[in-house]
Amino acid sequence: MRLQFFELDGKQHYEAIVWEINGDCLYLDFYSTKNEAIKAVKAHKKSYKGDKELDCFVRLHDENGIAIEDYDI
């Protein structure tokens, strides 16, 4: 399930991120499950029309908001 920023406090969550290398952040959102976050990153990666290389990953955060692990997509 997609989470709003105010829902993150005290919950483990996954951050879905898509960056253009040497460019802008194209997508940043939060999800309650790893599979949903991966699916969102893959969808944005597939629909990207630019010519720059992308850095796509999902980051797991613990209940305190501390990043624990990154999963490259």
trRosetta pair geometry for C-beta under 8 A, 3 or more apart (Angstrom, degrees):
i j d omega theta_ij theta_ji phi_ij phi_ji
1 31 6.9 153 76 -155 34 70
1 32 4.7 17 50 16 82 126
1 33 7.4 81 11 1 57 95
1 36 6.9 -118 -5 -76 20 176
2 29 6.4 -35 -143 166 103 122
2 30 7.1 102 -165 81 60 59
2 31 5.8 -44 -102 -100 47 74
2 32 8.0 -93 -40 -4 8 85
2 36 7.2 -141 -61 156 62 135
3 7 4.6 -134 -167 83 96 123
3 8 6.0 111 137 -71 135 75
3 11 7.4 -162 -130 91 155 143
3 13 5.8 -71 30 -134 157 139
3 30 4.3 -63 66 109 102 107
3 31 6.3 171 4 -103 93 17
3 32 5.9 116 -47 -51 113 81
4 7 4.8 92 58 0 76 108
4 8 8.0 -125 96 -25 46 82
4 30 7.7 -79 33 60 2 120
5 8 6.0 -40 -166 -2 40 118
5 30 7.0 126 -87 11 51 142
6 9 7.3 -28 -176 0 45 107
7 11 6.8 -15 147 24 74 146
7 30 7.9 174 72 103 99 134
8 11 6.0 -123 -158 54 36 100
8 13 5.5 -81 -130 11 88 154
8 30 6.0 -60 -83 -178 116 164
8 61 7.6 12 -168 91 115 143
8 65 6.7 72 143 -95 115 97
9 65 7.6 -23 -109 -52 51 113
10 63 5.5 1 -162 -171 38 94
11 32 7.4 -49 160 -118 131 88
11 63 6.3 32 -63 -123 3 69
12 60 7.3 -1 -176 -173 98 90
12 61 6.7 176 -152 91 53 60
12 62 5.7 -33 -106 -143 87 37
12 63 5.6 -42 -55 -62 70 65
13 30 5.2 17 157 -173 135 106
13 31 6.7 152 -170 75 87 36
13 32 6.2 -56 -120 -103 81 43
13 60 7.9 170 93 -150 33 51
13 61 5.4 -7 62 57 75 104
14 30 7.0 146 79 -157 47 57
14 31 4.8 -28 68 67 100 90
14 32 7.4 12 21 101 92 4
14 33 6.8 -32 12 108 133 17
14 34 5.3 151 -77 -95 156 52
14 36 7.5 143 64 69 132 87
14 37 3.9 -106 121 -33 128 155
14 58 5.3 1 -178 180 113 107
14 59 6.9 150 -159 74 60 42
14 60 5.7 -29 -102 -97 76 59
14 61 7.4 179 -89 17 25 79
15 28 7.0 -8 -177 -161 98 80
15 29 7.5 163 -155 84 56 33
15 30 5.6 -28 -101 -100 64 72
15 31 7.9 172 -84 22 19 75
15 37 7.1 66 78 -140 13 137
15 58 6.9 156 76 -161 49 55
15 59 4.4 -15 56 59 105 97
15 60 8.0 -153 18 -64 78 15
15 61 6.3 61 -20 -19 106 114
15 67 8.0 -55 23 -106 131 99
16 27 6.6 -39 121 131 96 108
16 28 7.2 165 85 -144 62 31
16 29 5.1 -10 54 61 106 82
16 30 7.4 -166 14 -81 80 21
16 31 6.1 50 -24 -5 111 116
16 37 4.1 -165 -67 -159 100 82
16 38 7.6 -147 -110 -55 107 22
16 40 4.6 20 -175 84 171 122
16 41 4.8 -147 -161 -55 102 92
16 44 8.0 130 149 12 117 134
16 58 5.6 -18 -101 -108 61 84
17 25 7.1 -59 -158 -147 90 104
17 27 6.8 165 -149 92 28 74
17 28 5.5 18 -109 -105 74 76
17 41 7.2 5 52 -105 35 115
17 55 7.9 -19 122 111 101 86
17 56 7.1 173 95 -147 62 45
17 57 5.7 -8 63 64 102 73
17 58 7.3 165 21 -94 78 33
17 59 6.5 26 -1 -4 124 107
18 25 7.4 114 81 -168 54 61
18 26 4.6 -54 103 67 103 105
18 27 4.0 37 34 41 109 103
18 28 7.8 -137 32 -56 64 55
18 41 5.9 161 -61 -142 99 78
18 44 4.8 -135 -18 110 161 133
18 45 6.2 -158 -119 -68 129 75
18 48 7.6 -152 171 -70 139 127
18 54 6.0 -19 -167 -167 89 120
18 55 7.6 152 -158 80 42 52
18 56 5.0 0 -110 -107 76 86
19 23 7.0 155 172 70 75 80
19 24 7.4 -156 -149 107 68 31
19 25 5.4 -40 -101 -106 79 59
19 26 6.7 170 -106 9 21 85
19 54 6.8 143 78 -160 47 65
19 55 4.4 -13 64 59 103 100
19 56 7.6 -166 28 -71 64 45
20 23 3.0 -26 94 66 117 132
20 24 5.6 33 30 45 114 59
20 26 6.2 93 -30 -37 86 111
20 50 6.6 -32 -107 95 127 156
20 52 4.3 49 -162 97 106 142
20 53 7.5 113 -163 73 60 44
20 54 6.2 -50 -103 -102 46 64
20 55 7.8 54 142 17 3 82
21 52 5.9 -162 45 167 78 103
21 53 4.4 3 11 78 132 94
21 54 6.9 -136 -21 -91 84 12
21 55 5.7 108 -75 -28 77 100
22 52 7.3 -135 61 -154 85 130
23 52 5.4 56 -18 144 147 172
25 28 5.6 6 164 -35 128 116
26 44 6.5 154 118 169 115 126
26 48 7.1 21 171 -106 168 109
26 54 7.6 -48 19 -128 140 110
27 40 7.4 -168 159 148 138 100
27 41 7.2 171 94 -111 135 59
27 44 4.5 -48 -23 -142 160 169
29 37 7.8 -170 89 -123 88 79
29 40 6.2 -90 64 154 129 157
31 34 7.8 149 98 -80 120 15
31 36 4.3 -167 -168 95 142 113
31 37 4.1 -160 42 -63 136 85
31 40 6.8 -180 -50 2 138 139
32 36 7.0 37 52 39 65 143
33 36 4.7 90 67 7 92 103
33 37 7.0 -161 95 -5 50 88
34 37 5.8 -61 -152 39 33 111
34 38 6.2 31 155 -19 69 107
34 58 6.4 110 -150 135 75 150
34 60 7.2 -20 -92 -83 103 104
34 71 7.2 64 -156 11 113 160
35 38 5.8 -54 -144 37 31 110
35 39 6.2 34 156 -22 64 107
36 39 5.6 -53 -147 36 30 114
36 40 6.4 31 154 -20 64 106
37 40 5.8 -54 -150 35 31 111
37 41 6.5 29 154 -17 65 106
37 58 4.4 108 126 -132 124 125
38 41 5.8 -56 -148 37 32 110
38 42 6.2 30 155 -17 66 108
38 58 5.6 -62 -72 -36 68 148
38 71 7.2 -52 -86 109 105 135
38 73 6.1 168 -141 -102 79 126
39 42 5.9 -57 -147 39 28 110
39 43 6.4 30 154 -21 63 107
40 43 5.8 -54 -148 34 30 112
40 44 6.6 23 157 -13 64 106
41 44 6.0 -59 -150 40 30 106
41 45 6.1 32 153 -21 66 110
41 56 5.0 130 178 -176 115 110
41 57 7.3 -151 -136 53 157 6
41 58 6.1 -119 -22 -60 146 92
41 73 4.8 111 119 45 137 170
42 45 5.5 -54 -142 38 31 114
42 46 6.2 32 157 -21 65 108
42 56 7.9 107 -75 163 44 149
42 73 6.3 -124 -66 178 76 132
43 46 5.8 -55 -147 36 28 111
43 47 6.4 12 159 -7 63 112
44 47 6.0 -63 -141 45 30 102
44 48 6.6 55 153 -51 62 92
44 56 7.8 169 82 -120 103 121
45 48 5.8 -34 -158 -6 31 119
45 54 6.0 175 -126 102 90 160
45 56 5.2 -14 -78 -81 125 159
45 73 6.9 -151 -34 120 151 118
48 54 6.3 -129 -63 -61 177 142
56 72 7.3 92 86 -166 65 60
56 73 4.3 -71 119 69 106 103
57 70 5.1 6 170 -174 138 102
57 71 6.0 155 -164 78 81 48
57 72 5.1 -43 -101 -104 99 45
57 73 5.8 178 -96 5 35 85
58 70 7.3 150 78 -158 44 55
58 71 4.6 -13 59 59 93 106
58 73 6.4 76 -15 -40 90 116
59 67 5.3 -36 176 -136 118 109
59 69 7.4 173 -152 90 54 42
59 70 5.2 -22 -101 -102 77 75
59 71 7.6 -165 -75 21 32 72
60 67 7.2 110 78 -158 51 59
60 68 4.8 -50 99 58 101 103
60 69 4.7 14 40 54 118 85
60 70 7.7 -147 16 -73 76 29
60 71 7.4 68 -24 -14 97 103
61 65 5.5 -11 178 -149 128 35
61 66 6.4 146 -155 68 76 29
61 67 5.6 -45 -96 -91 76 49
61 68 6.7 155 -117 0 21 88
62 65 7.3 -50 68 17 64 17
62 66 5.1 -7 37 57 106 87
62 68 5.4 94 -41 -48 93 120
67 70 7.4 16 176 -57 118 85
